[in-house]
Every structure is written in structure tokens, then in C-alpha cells.
Amino acid sequence: MEWHQWFPYIIKHKYAEFSGIATRSEFWFWQLSCFIYGLALFFLSLVLPFVVIFSFLFYIFCFIPTLAVGARRLHDIGQS
């Protein structure tokens, strides 16, 4: 999978799944896609002030999947 395909995959299939494992590529591509989309929203909010609300909602929306992917990655490397 390419980096832009991980975002919808995790949102659809593994939004709040804390059990199981996450591969290295799943973890880092999730982080990369959240960073790129967040950065795009940030720069867009500099031009259009009302986008700040969408940027805030995006970060709230990505909080739980980020914790879930991090927990699954820790399971994959043998940590609890």
C-alpha cells in the first residue's frame, strides 16, 4: 500500500482496535499521512481562517486511531 491508502484503511477497518499488531509500515505511513494532511490543513487555515475549525476536528478525529496504532505497534515489538 502507498502512504495515502493507509489513512482510509485505518479509519474504516481499525479505528479503535487496540488488540493485535501493527507493522512498521502501517505505523509510519499512518503517522506520515496524519502529518501531511494536518500540515495541509494548517497552511490552508493561514489563508482561510474558518479552516481552523476543521483542522481542530481533524486532530481530534485522529487522536484515537493514533493511540490504537501506537498500541498495536508496541504489541508487535513485544512491549505491552
C-alpha positions as CSV (number, residue, x, y, z in Angstrom):
1,M,0.0,0.0,0.0
2,E,1.1,3.6,-0.6
3,W,1.1,6.2,2.2
4,H,-2.2,7.8,1.1
5,Q,-4.0,4.5,1.2
6,W,-3.2,3.8,4.9
7,F,-5.4,6.7,6.2
8,P,-8.8,5.4,4.8
9,Y,-7.8,1.8,5.6
10,I,-7.2,2.5,9.3
11,I,-10.2,4.7,9.6
12,K,-12.5,2.1,8.0
13,H,-11.1,-1.1,9.5
14,K,-9.0,-0.4,12.6
15,Y,-10.3,2.9,14.0
16,A,-10.2,1.9,17.7
17,E,-8.7,-1.5,17.6
18,F,-6.1,-1.8,20.3
19,S,-5.5,-5.5,20.1
20,G,-3.4,-7.3,17.5
21,I,-0.2,-5.9,15.8
22,A,0.7,-3.1,13.5
23,T,3.6,-3.5,11.1
24,R,6.3,-0.9,10.9
25,S,5.0,0.4,7.6
26,E,1.4,0.6,8.9
27,F,2.6,2.7,11.9
28,W,4.8,5.1,10.0
29,F,2.5,5.5,7.0
30,W,-0.3,6.4,9.4
31,Q,2.0,9.0,11.1
32,L,3.1,10.3,7.7
33,S,-0.5,10.7,6.3
34,C,-1.7,12.4,9.5
35,F,1.3,14.8,9.3
36,I,0.8,15.6,5.7
37,Y,-3.0,16.1,5.9
38,G,-2.5,18.1,9.1
39,L,0.2,20.3,7.5
40,A,-2.1,20.9,4.5
41,L,-4.9,22.0,6.8
42,F,-2.5,24.2,8.8
43,F,-1.4,26.1,5.6
44,L,-4.9,26.3,4.4
45,S,-6.0,27.8,7.7
46,L,-3.4,30.5,7.2
47,V,-5.3,31.6,4.0
48,L,-8.8,30.8,5.1
49,P,-9.4,31.4,8.8
50,F,-12.6,29.2,9.1
51,V,-10.5,26.1,8.2
52,V,-9.0,26.3,11.8
53,I,-12.2,24.6,13.0
54,F,-11.8,21.7,10.5
55,S,-8.1,21.4,11.5
56,F,-9.1,21.1,15.1
57,L,-11.7,18.5,14.3
58,F,-9.2,16.6,12.2
59,Y,-6.7,16.4,15.1
60,I,-9.5,15.3,17.5
61,F,-10.6,12.7,14.9
62,C,-7.1,11.3,14.5
63,F,-6.3,11.1,18.2
64,I,-7.9,7.6,18.9
65,P,-6.5,5.9,15.8
66,T,-3.1,7.2,16.6
67,L,-3.2,5.8,20.1
68,A,-4.6,2.5,18.7
69,V,-1.8,2.2,16.0
70,G,0.8,3.0,18.6
71,A,-0.5,0.3,21.0
72,R,-0.6,-2.3,18.2
73,R,2.9,-1.3,17.2
74,L,4.1,-1.8,20.8
75,H,2.4,-5.3,20.7
76,D,4.3,-6.1,17.5
77,I,7.7,-5.3,19.1
78,G,6.9,-7.3,22.2
79,Q,6.0,-4.4,24.6
80,S,2.8,-4.1,26.5
